[in-house]
Amino acid sequence: MLIDAGAGDKMTPKQADVYRFEREYNLQHSLTAAGASPGAIDVVLATHLHFDHAGGFTERTADGSIRPRFPRAQYIVRRGEFEDAMNPNERTKGSYFLENYKPLVDHNVLQLVDDDVSIVPGVRVRRTGGHTMHHQVVVIESAGKTAIFAADLLPTAAHLPEVWVMGYDLFPLDTLNFKRAFLREAIEREYLIVFEHDPDIAAGYIREKDGKRFIEKVA
C-alpha cells in the first residue's frame, strides 16, 4: 500500500518554477529504498486530492497520454473528496488538477469510499475535514500500537499548536475543532504521528510536560 504519492513529474515549466520542488530525491527513489517498485503496489490510498499529494498517482507517457503510475493498483479515494476535486471552484482550482485523478476513472482503477472504513486489516481512514471538506487521515494499527498518517491535519511538527493551521485550509475552524480533540487523544493513547511535509521530522510522538507540548522525534 502507498499512502499519497507526492506532486509527481507532470508539472509545466511554469508550475515547476512557482513551486520549486526539489527533485534530487523523488517518489521513485523512495520506492527503491523500500525495496519496492510501481508494479509492486496493490493499493494507493489518498488522504485528499490536492496536487502535492495526488500528482504522483499518474504519469505522462512518451506519446503524451496520461496513465495510472501504478499498473496493478486500485486507487482508493473518499467519494466527497473526489466529487469536489472533479468540480473545483475559484478557490480550489489551484490545487485540484484533473490529470491527477480523472485517468483513474478512465482506466477503471478508482474505488470510492463513503465513510470511515477499513481499507485492509489494520488500516482504516478517518475523516477530519478542515483542510478540505473530506480530508482524511490514515490510522495504522499493529501489535497494540497505532500510527497516524496525519497528511495536512498536521503537515509539519511546527503545526503542533492548536491554532497553527495552514492558509490552504478551506475550513480552518473545522481543522481547529478536530485538532483540539485529536491532539489530546494522540497524547493519551501514544499515537505515532507521521508528518507528510516536515523536512526534518518524519515521525514522532506528541508529549506534554508542564503544560507544554512537544514532539519526541523517532525518525
N, C-alpha and C positions, 0 to 999 in steps of 0.2 A: 504494500500500500504506500502511496505517496500522498502527502497532505500538502496541497497547494504546489505551485511549480514556478514561482518567480515570474519575472517580466518576459522571459523568452527572448527571442532574437529576431522578431519580425518588425521592429520599430523602424520608422522612417528616419533618415538622417536628422531631420528637424527634431523629432521626438528624442532621439538619442542625445542630441546636443542640449535639449532642455533639461532632461532628467539626469544625464551624465552618470549612468550606471557604470560601475567598474566591471570590466569584462575579463579580467585576468583569471577569475575563478567563477565558474558558472554551474548550471544545473548538471551538465554532463560530467564535470569534474566531481561533483558531489556524488553522483550515482557511481562513478568508477571507484571512488574512495570507499563506498559502501559495498563494493563487490557486486553491483547491480548494473543493469542496462535498461534502456527503454522497453525492450521486449520482455523483461522480467516482471514488469509492473502489471498487476491484475486489477487494482482499484486505484483510481485517482479521486481523492476527496477534496472538495472545495469548501473553504470557510466562507468565501464570498467570491464575487467575480470581478473585482477591480483588476485592472491590467497588471499591476505589480504582483498579483497572486495567481492570476489565471493566464497570463501571457504565454507561459510555457506549456499550456495544455495542447497547443497546436504548433505546427511548423510549416514553413513555406518550402515547397518542393522546387526542383530545378526548373520546372515549366511554369512556375509562378502560382500554382494552385496551393491551397492550404488544406492540410490533413491533420488528424489527431497525431500527436507526437508519440504516444504510447500505443502501439498497434494491437496489443492484446487486452487493453484495459477497458473497463467500464468506468465512466466518469459520473460521480455522484454529487448532485447539487440540490440545494433546498429550492423547492418549487417557487416560492415567493421571490427569492433572490434571482432566479432565472427569469421570471416574468418582468421584474424591474430592470434587469440588465438588457433584456430584449426591447425594452421601451424606455430608453433613457430620456431625461428631460434636460432643460437648460443647465441645471445644477449638476447633473450626474454624467452628462455625455463626455466629459473629460476623463472619466475613469472607466467607463464601460465601452469596450471595443468588440463589435460583433465577431470579428475574425478569430477571437479567442475561444468562443464557445458555440457559435452558430454551426461550424463544421461538425461538431459533435452530434448535432441533430441529423445533419445530412448523412453521416456515416453510421447512424443508429447505435451510438455508444453512450448515449446520455440516459441516466436514471435520475428521476426527480423524487425527492422525499418531502413529506409534508410536515413532519413533526420531529420531536427529539427522539430519534430512533437508534437502534443498534445497527451498525454498518456491518461488522463482523464480530464474532465473540471477543469481548474485551475492548471494543472501540465503539463509542457512540458519540452523537453530536448533541449539542445543547445551544439553543438559540439565546443570544444576548441582546440582539437589536443594537441600536445606538450608532455604530459606525455606518451600517446600512440597516434598513428595516429588518432584514432577515440574516444579518451576520451571525455566525455561529462559531463556537469553539469546539475542539475535539477532546473528548475525555478518553484517556487510555488507562485501563485497569489491568493489573497483573500482580499476582502473588501478594494480594492485600495492599498494594500501593497504587497511587493514582498520579498520573501526569496529565497536565492540561496544555494542549497546543493552543495558546491564547490568541493567536492571529492579531487583529487590530483592536482587541479589547485592552491588551497590554502590549503594544508593539515593541516597546523597549523597557528596560529596567527603570529608566528615567520617568516613566509614566506610572510609577507606583503610587504617588499621591492621588487621592481620590479625585481631586478637581483637575488633575492634569489629563485633559482629553485632547485629541487631535482636532485641528481646524478642518480636517477632512470629514469628521463625523457629521452625518446628516441629522442625527437626533442626539445631541450632546447630553441632554438631561436624562435620556434613557441610558446612555453609557454610564453616567454618574450613578444612577439608581442601581443598575445591575452591578457595577463595580464595587459599590459600597458594601453590598451583601456578599459578593463573591470574595473580596479580599479577606473578610472575617472568616469565611468558610475555608479559604485556602490556608490561612494560618492555623486554624484549629485542626484541620484534617491533614496538614502537612502535604499539600499538593506540590509536586514538582512542576514548575512553570517553565514552558518552553517559549522563548521570546523570538518571534519571527524576524524582527527588524533590528535587533540590537547588534551593533558591530563588535562588541566586546564580551557580552554575556549571552551564551546560547541557552542556558537553563540554570535555574536556581530555586531555592525555597524562600518564601516570604516569611521573615521572622519579625518579632516585635519585642522590644526591650525598653523599659522605662517610658512607655508610651510612644516610642519611635519605631517605625517600620524600616526594614532594610532587606536587601537581597543577599542570601548566602549562596554565593556562586558555586556551581558544581561543574560547569562546562563553559 
